[in-house]
Amino acid sequence: MDFNKGKCKKGFLILAWGLYDLANQFFALNVVSLYFVRWLTLEKGMPEIFYSISFGISTFLVAVSAPILGAISDLTQRRKPFLVYLTILSVIFTMLLGLGKSIFLSLIFFVIANFGCNTAIVFYNALMVNIAPPNKIGLVSGLGRMLGYSGAILALYLIKPVVLKSGYQATFLPTGLLFLLFALPCMLFIKDKEPKGSINLISFLKKDKIVGIFRQLKEALFNYQKFPGLADFLKAAFFGLCAVNAIILFMSIYATKVFRLNEAQIINLITFSTFFAILASIISGYLSDRIGARTMLRFTFILWGICLTAGALVKSASLYWLVGSLVGIALGSVWVVSRALAIQLVPADKIGEVFGLFNLAGYLSAIIGALFWGLLVLLLSPLGEMGYRIALLSLNLFLVLGFVFLLRIPKGFSKGLSF
């Protein structure tokens, strides 16, 4: 009986933790990918470069602060306070987006909300080791990812009546509330294990502390050259994610400008793509074990190239369903396979470092991808729809560069076939 109670408690904690992955999809999808950019560009008539710059600023702040806050949490063994405070910060400023009338203030609110959400995820990931058995890390991580994709669908359909009835800005207040509601189980029930004292940010912000933290990051950046293939993997990930992040940010605008989809059609398309992403997350992980993560990532890059080219060239609106399914498969595969390849490239005791570097590549690629798209669309704006098609096709440049670095990763560390 006690054993069963222990299993039930562990299962409850895993579910509570995983629900945070579901919760942050309300912000990631409804604010970042959909309604804030649509409110800014379609309703307020602002060029997309304004969104690109604000997203870039918030991501830069995450990239700078995450190593510092992460080091503080490691020293104090306290992750939960960071998760709670940053989540609440994101929730508050998400709801404020629904109340403000100034575009400038709204951009500032978005920067703060996006910073809070993305920095909180760092500590959410770290808390997984407190609730997952050592031999079930992958399974628990996969559960969180599956709940995340489920959250994307839930976020779309719970907010759909609001946007159809009251417009884009009306979505931000309920989005913030639902983000908080689904995040509460994780914030209430997941605990830090053996904390080593209180968090005193003032003491950690001294010059010697900050210098020490960035010295560790510098050492990690130099140490990655010791592992064959890791440098090329990080470069490939950076270039590939430049294209992927641009698609995530601006896919809804592209669908409206090029395919002429309305709100209901876009929600249906994203839902359709998400089902394919869920399926691809499972299948790509299995194929990665069978044929090798390196080979599978090459296939994924090729698929992304097909997606971008098809999206840029397709003229018939009826074919957007085909493009949407391909994008879902590519999106679901890229994160799963990239993580698998990163793990295979370094010894077990260096996993933390390689994921730190991988996250840094992801932050930088998000900034570059957003700015590249925003500037290119601005320059090509006289061409109208054709400018958007050219911008999408141009993202293939990043994929080609990434694929070149993938080809340079040596054989010998991954299982299965290679090509």
Secondary structure, DSSP 8 states (H G I E B T S, - for coil): -HHHHHHHHHHHHHHHHHHHHHHHHHHIIIIIIIIHHHIIIIIS---HHHHHHHHHHHHHHHHHHHHHHHHHHHHHT--HHHHHHHHHHHHHHHHHHTT---HHHHHHHHHHHHHHHHHHHHHHHHGGGGTS-GGGHHHHHHHHHHHHHHHHHHHHHHHHHHHHHH-SGGGHHHHHHHHHHHHHHHHHH---SS--S---HHHHTSHHHHHHHHHHHHHHHHHGGGSTTHHHHHHHHHHHHHHHHHHHHHHHHHHHHHH---HHHHHHHHHHHHHHHHHHHHHHHHHHHHH-HHHHHHHHHHHHHHHHHHHHH---GGGHHHHHHHHHHHHHHHHHHHHHHHHHHS-GGGHHHHHHHHHHHHHHHHHHHHHHHHHHHHHTGGGTHHHHHHHHHHTHHHHHHHHHHHHTS-SSSS-S---
